Amino acid sequence: MSRQTIRMVSIYLGLAALVLVVFFQTAHFNFVNYDDPSYVFENPNIRSGLSLRGIVWAFTHIHSQNWHPLTSISHMIDCRVFGMESGRHHLVNVGWHAAAALLLFTFLWQSTGAIWASVLTAAIFAIHPLRVESVAWISERKDVLSGAFFMVTLLAYASYVRRGSWRRMAIVAATLSLGLISKPMLVTTPVILLLLDYWPFNRFDKKGIWKLLLEKIPLFLLSLGSIVATLAAQRLAIGTAENLPLAWRFNNALVSYVNYLRQMFWPVDLVPFYIHAEGRLAIWQVVGAIALLIVITTFAVVLRRKLPFLVVGWLWYLIMLLPVIGIIQVGLQGRADRYTYLPQIGIIAAVVWMVRGLSSSWHRRTLIVATVSIVVTGILTLLSYRETTHWRDTESLWTYTLSRSPENDVALAGLAGIELVRGQTDDAIAHYRHALALRDGNAAAHYGLALALARQRKTDEAIEHWERSLEIQPDNTEARNYLGAALAGVGRTREAIEQWQQTLTFDPDNGNAASNLAWVLATSADPNLRDGAKALAYAKRATSVPGGDNPVVYRTLAAAYAENGQFADAVSAAEHAKQLAQLAGNLAMEDDLDRSLELFRQQRTLRER
């Protein structure tokens, strides 16, 4: 084995080891109640694992207000292979992130020939504390997955630059497509490739700007398609102009650019949710942000010929952040660490290459730069390791967040959620009310408070909060299902039916809504509401979706068969429901099904008991 080969193997192993030192601890971490339920462990389409039906669902449905089918499929594969072992899901994130870091090094090294600058850039990217959210949070699989495909796209483009052909550009388009269906943030990739044409590929003088743009038209079209799909998927999560005026959004975007820079060089007090400043930013903050951005941009442009990496790195940062900088507001956050996953590479590369250039004439340059690099990498590793520990479980995450941001409504609601699971209902209600006092527009807090109030049999107030939650987030199908059940429980059955029908409008495969509708239509004492044919259709729909093979759904199917006079089928469905109840150890359900079977054998319906 040659010395060069040994060196390269050592670099790859070293980068992988850095990632593992920081993030292997997540193998012992749990899921958290921040998006993980809807992304993975409470989503029947994901939990059921990879299947042809699941793949079709991933490409034809919106998943947690996003359309990212490859990410959905990735979670399905995890569930098929690992079940609900959260540590294994975490390690898949770590693996994708390690792959992204190694591929970034490979691209930089092959494109610039500067091996140690490439190593340092990849190392800082790999273990910077701003990476923690993307790697340690299972729901952010989309970051690390799209990041890996972004790096493959860069390598494919480098191959195209070396030996241009339509086949090589087709590979670039294919890898970009995989990245876009992992996370649409890669829509700016064609512009990033254009920047790379300036440096390090130096193609502007050889080809000219128009030829470079022309060759990327297929890539721009892919990005345009992704933008359209994303806006359609996120239409219910996008803040309205009334809630967040355009001036607020622009001001927050400008200040966020500066805050992300500050966090790169001083990565402390990082939290999973940053409260949006809304109209509270001082004029000096906005003016100062504008001034700093103008100064850096001017500096980079003026020195573009002498320091081309500076203007490329800076524009990389500005442009890649554009889709998530908040001008089009999605969600409640002011900014998020995960949004820096790929944009920060531009700043890291610019700084590393600038140091490389400035230090070229230093005496003992190698010793000084190596020492500084080791110290910086060591400090970042320690900070990231500590930051990662906060993600070990829900309580740890939100307790830490509240220690840094005491008036954080999302953290309060998150902590209330784990208290509700533990049966600490009074504590949960107190935290939910505190969260809503801070921000009445927090849909999750209204939803959680409604659950807690329903548990205390305060049904009328629970209904009010579910309705308020749905005003803010109309596509929350779980809230609609609970609201429908609560309405049915207080005799407002027609309104309940409307809620469940609305759920099926948003999610045609929602088994809970279909089962609830079938039950009411089959068993209602009101003949004006009963409809046996529709009840049977809804019940069959409920059994056909992921999660439908459970005793409640099959009891409903039995009731629907009986309402239609198909008593033999009703007995068969009820017996299957009883078997499922026995497997689940649900004695109360077994007893209920025994009584139902007796009625069906007497050719009587459930409403006759």
LINTA-V107454 format. One record per residue. N is the residue number from 1. PHI is phi in whole degrees, 0 to 359 (none if undefined). D_CENTER is the distance of its C-alpha to the mean C-alpha in Angstrom with 1 decimal. Layout:
BEGIN
((N:PHI:D_CENTER) (N:PHI:D_CENTER))
END
This chain:
BEGIN
((1:none:43.2) (2:287:43.6) (3:300:42.8) (4:298:40.2) (5:296:38.4) (6:299:38.5) (7:297:37.0) (8:293:34.1) (9:298:33.4) (10:297:33.6) (11:296:31.1) (12:297:28.5) (13:294:29.1) (14:295:29.1) (15:296:25.7) (16:297:24.3) (17:296:26.1) (18:301:24.7) (19:300:21.1) (20:291:22.4) (21:303:24.4) (22:280:21.4) (23:250:18.7) (24:296:20.8) (25:303:21.1) (26:292:17.6) (27:300:19.5) (28:252:20.8) (29:268:17.8) (30:263:16.5) (31:293:13.4) (32:242:12.6) (33:272:12.6) (34:257:9.6) (35:74:7.0) (36:303:8.4) (37:301:11.1) (38:286:9.6) (39:281:7.3) (40:225:10.5) (41:279:13.6) (42:245:14.5) (43:258:13.6) (44:299:17.0) (45:291:16.0) (46:275:13.8) (47:300:16.3) (48:289:19.2) (49:85:18.3) (50:286:19.0) (51:203:21.6) (52:299:22.9) (53:298:21.9) (54:295:18.3) (55:297:18.2) (56:299:19.8) (57:301:17.4) (58:300:14.4) (59:273:16.3) (60:245:17.7) (61:233:15.2) (62:268:12.2) (63:246:9.2) (64:54:7.6) (65:62:9.2) (66:222:8.0) (67:247:10.4) (68:219:9.3) (69:303:12.0) (70:291:12.4) (71:296:9.0) (72:300:10.0) (73:296:13.4) (74:300:12.5) (75:295:11.3) (76:299:14.5) (77:299:16.6) (78:302:15.6) (79:294:16.7) (80:293:19.8) (81:274:20.8) (82:252:19.9) (83:65:19.6) (84:256:17.9) (85:283:19.0) (86:301:16.0) (87:301:17.7) (88:292:17.8) (89:299:14.0) (90:300:13.8) (91:293:16.6) (92:296:15.0) (93:304:12.4) (94:299:15.6) (95:298:17.4) (96:296:15.1) (97:294:15.2) (98:300:18.9) (99:299:19.4) (100:299:17.8) (101:295:20.2) (102:294:23.2) (103:292:22.6) (104:298:22.5) (105:302:25.7) (106:301:27.3) (107:298:26.6) (108:296:28.0) (109:295:30.9) (110:292:31.9) (111:273:31.6) (112:243:33.4) (113:76:35.4) (114:269:34.7) (115:293:33.7) (116:283:33.4) (117:295:31.6) (118:293:29.1) (119:298:28.8) (120:295:28.4) (121:299:25.7) (122:295:23.7) (123:294:24.4) (124:295:23.3) (125:302:20.0) (126:293:19.5) (127:236:20.3) (128:291:19.9) (129:304:18.5) (130:291:15.9) (131:279:14.3) (132:302:14.0) (133:301:10.7) (134:291:9.1) (135:265:11.4) (136:276:12.1) (137:253:8.8) (138:302:8.3) (139:295:4.7) (140:268:4.6) (141:310:6.9) (142:299:6.2) (143:294:7.8) (144:288:10.7) (145:291:11.2) (146:295:11.6) (147:298:13.5) (148:296:15.9) (149:291:16.6) (150:297:17.1) (151:295:19.7) (152:296:21.3) (153:298:21.6) (154:298:23.4) (155:295:25.7) (156:296:26.4) (157:291:27.3) (158:299:29.6) (159:295:31.3) (160:298:31.8) (161:297:33.3) (162:291:35.7) (163:213:36.9) (164:297:35.8) (165:199:35.8) (166:294:34.0) (167:294:32.9) (168:292:31.1) (169:292:29.5) (170:296:28.4) (171:294:26.7) (172:302:24.9) (173:297:23.8) (174:295:22.7) (175:291:20.5) (176:296:19.0) (177:300:18.3) (178:297:16.5) (179:293:14.3) (180:294:13.8) (181:274:12.7) (182:265:10.1) (183:199:8.7) (184:288:11.3) (185:299:11.6) (186:283:14.4) (187:298:16.6) (188:275:18.8) (189:305:19.7) (190:302:23.2) (191:289:24.1) (192:298:23.2) (193:296:25.4) (194:295:28.1) (195:298:27.9) (196:293:28.4) (197:298:31.4) (198:285:32.9) (199:210:32.2) (200:264:32.5) (201:279:33.7) (202:53:36.2) (203:261:36.3) (204:299:37.0) (205:290:40.7) (206:277:41.0) (207:253:39.2) (208:90:38.8) (209:299:35.8) (210:290:36.5) (211:294:36.6) (212:294:33.4) (213:291:31.7) (214:299:33.3) (215:293:32.1) (216:261:28.5) (217:304:28.8) (218:301:27.1) (219:289:24.1) (220:296:24.0) (221:295:24.3) (222:299:21.2) (223:295:19.3) (224:298:20.9) (225:299:19.9) (226:294:16.2) (227:298:16.7) (228:299:18.4) (229:297:15.9) (230:292:13.1) (231:297:15.5) (232:294:16.5) (233:290:13.1) (234:261:12.2) (235:301:15.8) (236:271:15.4) (237:261:12.9) (238:284:15.0) (239:296:17.5) (240:276:21.1) (241:298:23.9) (242:293:25.7) (243:285:23.0) (244:228:22.3) (245:302:25.2) (246:303:25.0) (247:299:27.0) (248:299:24.7) (249:293:21.7) (250:296:23.9) (251:298:25.2) (252:296:21.8) (253:296:20.7) (254:298:23.9) (255:290:23.7) (256:295:20.1) (257:306:21.4) (258:288:24.0) (259:297:21.9) (260:296:19.6) (261:297:22.9) (262:300:24.3) (263:291:21.5) (264:292:22.0) (265:268:25.6) (266:221:25.4) (267:277:22.2) (268:235:23.0) (269:56:21.7) (270:281:18.0) (271:224:15.9) (272:286:12.3) (273:216:13.2) (274:256:16.0) (275:295:18.1) (276:292:18.8) (277:290:22.4) (278:51:23.2) (279:261:27.0) (280:267:27.7) (281:289:27.8) (282:286:31.3) (283:301:33.0) (284:296:33.7) (285:292:30.0) (286:291:29.3) (287:297:32.6) (288:297:32.0) (289:296:28.6) (290:300:30.3) (291:298:33.2) (292:296:31.2) (293:296:29.1) (294:293:32.4) (295:297:34.2) (296:295:31.7) (297:298:31.4) (298:299:35.2) (299:302:35.8) (300:293:33.5) (301:290:35.2) (302:299:38.7) (303:264:38.2) (304:297:36.4) (305:280:39.4) (306:281:40.1) (307:233:36.5) (308:298:34.4) (309:296:31.5) (310:290:31.2) (311:290:30.7) (312:293:28.4) (313:296:26.2) (314:293:26.2) (315:292:25.5) (316:306:22.7) (317:299:21.1) (318:297:21.9) (319:285:20.9) (320:293:17.6) (321:280:16.5) (322:308:17.9) (323:297:15.0) (324:238:13.0) (325:282:16.1) (326:105:16.3) (327:295:19.3) (328:265:17.3) (329:280:15.6) (330:237:12.2) (331:84:11.8) (332:262:14.2) (333:287:13.5) (334:278:16.2) (335:198:14.3) (336:206:11.7) (337:304:12.6) (338:299:9.5) (339:291:11.0) (340:271:14.1) (341:309:13.0) (342:263:15.2) (343:303:17.2) (344:293:18.9) (345:303:20.5) (346:299:22.9) (347:292:24.2) (348:301:24.5) (349:297:26.5) (350:299:28.6) (351:293:29.6) (352:297:30.4) (353:290:32.4) (354:293:34.2) (355:297:35.2) (356:301:36.3) (357:290:38.5) (358:293:39.9) (359:269:40.8) (360:299:42.6) (361:257:46.0) (362:290:45.5) (363:285:48.0) (364:57:46.3) (365:304:43.1) (366:300:41.6) (367:296:42.2) (368:294:40.9) (369:295:37.7) (370:297:37.0) (371:296:37.6) (372:297:35.4) (373:298:32.6) (374:295:32.9) (375:296:33.0) (376:298:29.9) (377:297:27.9) (378:297:29.3) (379:296:28.4) (380:296:24.8) (381:298:24.6) (382:297:26.0) (383:296:23.7) (384:291:20.5) (385:301:22.0) (386:295:22.7) (387:297:19.3) (388:296:17.6) (389:301:19.9) (390:290:18.4) (391:266:15.3) (392:292:17.7) (393:199:17.2) (394:299:16.3) (395:297:19.8) (396:299:19.9) (397:299:16.6) (398:280:17.8) (399:296:21.4) (400:297:20.9) (401:301:18.9) (402:291:21.8) (403:289:24.2) (404:260:23.0) (405:219:22.1) (406:300:24.3) (407:258:23.8) (408:267:20.0) (409:295:19.4) (410:292:15.8) (411:294:17.1) (412:298:20.1) (413:294:18.3) (414:295:16.2) (415:295:19.5) (416:299:21.2) (417:299:18.9) (418:287:20.0) (419:294:23.5) (420:295:23.5) (421:299:22.6) (422:279:25.5) (423:88:27.9) (424:273:28.3) (425:295:28.3) (426:297:30.4) (427:296:28.3) (428:298:25.1) (429:299:26.9) (430:299:28.1) (431:289:24.7) (432:297:23.2) (433:294:26.3) (434:298:26.0) (435:300:22.4) (436:287:23.7) (437:293:26.7) (438:280:24.6) (439:209:22.4) (440:291:23.5) (441:274:20.6) (442:273:18.1) (443:298:17.4) (444:296:15.9) (445:291:19.1) (446:298:21.3) (447:297:19.8) (448:295:20.2) (449:297:23.7) (450:299:24.7) (451:300:24.0) (452:294:26.0) (453:294:28.8) (454:297:29.1) (455:297:29.5) (456:267:32.4) (457:63:33.7) (458:265:33.3) (459:294:32.4) (460:298:33.4) (461:291:31.3) (462:300:28.3) (463:301:28.7) (464:301:28.8) (465:284:25.4) (466:296:23.7) (467:295:25.3) (468:294:24.1) (469:301:20.5) (470:284:20.8) (471:297:22.5) (472:276:19.4) (473:229:16.8) (474:297:19.0) (475:267:16.5) (476:284:16.0) (477:292:17.9) (478:295:18.3) (479:298:20.0) (480:295:22.2) (481:297:23.2) (482:295:24.2) (483:299:25.9) (484:300:27.8) (485:296:29.0) (486:294:30.1) (487:297:31.9) (488:297:33.6) (489:293:34.6) (490:256:36.6) (491:86:38.2) (492:264:36.2) (493:293:35.6) (494:299:35.5) (495:294:32.8) (496:298:30.8) (497:300:31.3) (498:299:30.0) (499:295:26.7) (500:292:26.3) (501:294:27.2) (502:295:24.7) (503:303:22.0) (504:291:23.2) (505:293:23.2) (506:286:19.4) (507:221:18.9) (508:300:22.2) (509:263:21.2) (510:282:20.8) (511:293:23.4) (512:298:23.8) (513:296:24.8) (514:297:27.1) (515:293:28.7) (516:298:29.3) (517:299:30.9) (518:299:33.0) (519:297:34.3) (520:295:35.4) (521:292:37.0) (522:268:38.8) (523:240:40.0) (524:299:40.5) (525:286:44.0) (526:273:44.0) (527:297:45.4) (528:287:44.0) (529:263:40.5) (530:294:41.1) (531:205:40.3) (532:300:40.7) (533:296:39.7) (534:294:36.4) (535:301:35.8) (536:293:36.3) (537:296:34.0) (538:294:31.1) (539:296:31.9) (540:296:31.9) (541:298:28.6) (542:296:27.2) (543:284:28.6) (544:269:27.3) (545:264:23.5) (546:305:21.5) (547:88:22.6) (548:281:25.8) (549:274:28.2) (550:222:28.8) (551:297:32.0) (552:296:31.0) (553:294:30.2) (554:287:33.3) (555:296:35.4) (556:296:34.3) (557:299:35.2) (558:298:38.6) (559:298:39.2) (560:292:38.5) (561:301:40.9) (562:298:43.5) (563:297:43.3) (564:267:44.0) (565:78:47.0) (566:265:45.4) (567:287:46.3) (568:297:46.4) (569:294:42.8) (570:297:42.0) (571:297:43.7) (572:299:41.8) (573:294:38.4) (574:292:39.4) (575:294:40.6) (576:295:37.3) (577:299:35.6) (578:295:38.1) (579:299:37.3) (580:295:33.6) (581:294:34.5) (582:296:36.9) (583:298:34.3) (584:275:32.0) (585:72:34.9) (586:266:34.8) (587:293:38.5) (588:298:38.3) (589:292:36.7) (590:301:39.4) (591:299:42.1) (592:297:40.8) (593:290:40.6) (594:299:44.2) (595:294:45.4) (596:294:43.5) (597:299:45.0) (598:299:48.5) (599:296:48.0) (600:296:46.9) (601:291:49.8) (602:270:52.0) (603:59:50.4) (604:235:49.0) (605:271:45.7) (606:294:43.5) (607:289:44.5) (608:267:48.0) (609:279:47.6))
END
